[in-house]
Amino acid sequence: MAIINKSARAGEFVPPGAEPGLTRRFAWRDADQDKAVHDVAARRFNFPSPDYPTYKTYTNRPERQIGVRLDDGSLAFPDIVVVDRDTAVRLIGEVETHRSMREQDDPALVEKWSTLAGLADLYLFVPLDYVDRTRRLIKKHRIKVAGLRTWRYIAGQDLIDITDIPL
């Protein structure tokens, strides 16, 4: 049974399922992932750079900035998207948190990562606790990722530490 906010149904331009309060983000809940995405993008996808002057980095958190078109015409919004001057997608970064890894079951993660891996070179950033699970899913389902990384914040310093993990 779907949750419905009947008080928002007064107007005819509110489609079912889009009632206010049911689809909005909660800043307090998403703050850790928003900060992690921003910090990972600054550390690992810092474009344009002297080596890649035509690349540009966009983040889709907290607000969506750039979508990537899927084969069926719909849009995907990876956490980090790097495009070239001709708007061709070159790199994608997906940052998972303890909450996102805990709340999504294995089939949902596999579907998301497989879809993103088919769009461009995919770099996965996961908390250290979830490296084994992530590696197992990548190998079992043959998901082609360009790189697997762990991330964590250094206690008391508000600095992000990113480590490359061999596949």
C-alpha positions as CSV (number, residue, x, y, z in Angstrom):
1,M,0.0,0.0,0.0
2,A,1.4,3.3,-1.0
3,I,1.7,6.3,1.3
4,I,-0.4,9.2,0.1
5,N,-0.4,12.8,1.3
6,K,-4.0,13.6,0.7
7,S,-3.7,17.2,1.8
8,A,-1.4,17.9,-1.2
9,R,-3.9,16.4,-3.7
10,A,-5.9,19.6,-3.8
11,G,-4.5,20.7,-7.1
12,E,-4.8,18.7,-10.3
13,F,-1.1,19.2,-11.2
14,V,0.3,17.0,-8.5
15,P,0.8,13.5,-10.0
16,P,0.3,10.5,-7.7
17,G,3.5,9.6,-5.9
18,A,4.9,13.2,-6.1
19,E,3.1,14.6,-3.1
20,P,5.2,17.1,-1.1
21,G,6.9,15.5,1.9
22,L,7.1,12.0,0.4
23,T,9.8,12.5,-2.3
24,R,12.0,15.2,-0.9
25,R,15.4,14.5,0.5
26,F,16.3,14.9,4.2
27,A,19.4,17.0,4.6
28,W,20.1,15.6,8.0
29,R,20.1,12.0,6.7
30,D,22.1,12.6,3.6
31,A,24.7,15.0,5.0
32,D,27.4,12.4,5.4
33,Q,27.0,11.1,1.8
34,D,26.8,14.7,0.4
35,K,30.1,15.6,2.2
36,A,31.8,12.4,1.1
37,V,30.9,12.9,-2.5
38,H,32.1,16.5,-2.4
39,D,35.4,15.5,-0.8
40,V,36.0,12.5,-3.0
41,A,35.4,14.6,-6.1
42,A,37.8,17.3,-4.8
43,R,40.6,14.7,-4.1
44,R,40.2,12.2,-6.9
45,F,38.3,14.0,-9.7
46,N,39.8,17.4,-9.6
47,F,39.2,18.5,-13.2
48,P,40.1,20.5,-15.2
49,S,43.7,19.9,-14.5
50,P,47.0,20.6,-16.3
51,D,47.0,17.0,-17.7
52,Y,43.3,17.0,-18.6
53,P,42.3,20.6,-19.4
54,T,39.2,19.6,-21.3
55,Y,37.6,17.5,-18.5
56,K,35.1,18.9,-16.1
57,T,33.8,17.4,-12.9
58,Y,30.1,17.5,-11.7
59,T,28.6,16.2,-8.6
60,N,24.9,15.2,-8.3
61,R,24.7,15.7,-4.5
62,P,23.1,17.5,-2.8
63,E,21.5,18.8,-6.0
64,R,21.5,17.1,-9.4
65,Q,23.8,18.9,-11.9
66,I,24.2,16.5,-14.8
67,G,22.5,13.3,-15.9
68,V,23.8,10.5,-18.1
69,R,21.5,9.1,-20.7
70,L,20.8,5.4,-20.6
71,D,20.1,3.2,-23.6
72,D,16.4,3.3,-22.9
73,G,16.3,7.1,-22.9
74,S,16.0,7.6,-19.1
75,L,18.6,9.5,-17.1
76,A,21.0,8.2,-14.4
77,F,22.5,10.5,-11.9
78,P,25.8,9.0,-10.6
79,D,27.4,10.8,-7.6
80,I,30.3,12.1,-9.7
81,V,30.4,12.6,-13.4
82,V,33.4,13.7,-15.4
83,V,32.7,14.9,-19.0
84,D,35.0,16.1,-21.8
85,R,34.5,19.3,-23.7
86,D,32.2,17.5,-26.2
87,T,30.0,16.4,-23.1
88,A,31.1,12.8,-23.6
89,V,31.1,11.0,-20.2
90,R,34.7,10.0,-19.4
91,L,34.6,8.9,-15.7
92,I,31.9,8.1,-13.2
93,G,32.4,7.9,-9.4
94,E,29.9,6.3,-7.1
95,V,30.3,6.9,-3.4
96,E,28.6,4.5,-1.0
97,T,28.2,5.1,2.7
98,H,27.6,2.8,5.6
99,R,23.9,3.7,5.3
100,S,23.6,3.1,1.5
101,M,25.4,-0.2,1.8
102,R,23.3,-1.3,4.7
103,E,19.9,-0.2,3.3
104,Q,20.4,-1.7,-0.2
105,D,20.4,-5.4,-0.8
106,D,22.9,-7.1,-3.1
107,P,20.6,-7.3,-6.2
108,A,20.0,-3.5,-6.0
109,L,23.7,-2.7,-5.7
110,V,24.5,-5.1,-8.5
111,E,21.9,-3.5,-10.8
112,K,23.1,0.1,-10.0
113,W,26.8,-0.7,-10.4
114,S,26.2,-2.7,-13.6
115,T,24.2,0.1,-15.1
116,L,26.9,2.7,-14.2
117,A,29.7,0.5,-15.4
118,G,28.2,0.4,-18.9
119,L,28.2,4.2,-19.2
120,A,31.9,5.0,-18.6
121,D,34.9,4.0,-16.5
122,L,33.4,3.4,-13.0
123,Y,35.2,4.1,-9.8
124,L,33.5,2.7,-6.6
125,F,34.2,4.3,-3.3
126,V,33.1,2.2,-0.3
127,P,33.7,2.3,3.5
128,L,36.4,-0.1,4.6
129,D,34.0,-2.4,6.3
130,Y,32.3,-3.2,3.0
131,V,35.3,-4.0,0.8
132,D,34.9,-7.7,1.0
133,R,31.2,-7.6,0.1
134,T,31.9,-5.2,-2.7
135,R,34.7,-7.2,-4.2
136,R,32.6,-10.4,-3.9
137,L,29.7,-8.8,-5.8
138,I,31.9,-7.3,-8.5
139,K,33.6,-10.7,-9.2
140,K,30.5,-12.8,-8.9
141,H,28.5,-10.6,-11.3
142,R,31.4,-9.6,-13.5
143,I,30.9,-5.9,-13.1
144,K,33.6,-4.0,-14.9
145,V,34.9,-1.3,-12.6
146,A,38.0,0.8,-13.4
147,G,38.8,1.0,-9.7
148,L,37.8,0.1,-6.2
149,R,38.6,2.6,-3.4
150,T,37.9,2.8,0.3
151,W,37.2,6.1,2.1
152,R,37.1,7.3,5.6
153,Y,37.4,10.5,7.6
154,I,40.4,10.8,9.8
155,A,39.1,11.3,13.3
156,G,39.3,14.9,14.7
157,Q,40.8,16.3,11.5
158,D,37.9,16.4,9.0
159,L,40.2,15.0,6.3
160,I,39.2,12.3,3.9
161,D,41.5,9.3,3.5
162,I,41.1,7.4,0.2
163,T,42.9,4.1,-0.4
164,D,43.2,2.2,-3.7
165,I,42.1,-1.5,-3.3
166,P,43.3,-4.1,-5.8
167,L,40.6,-6.0,-7.5
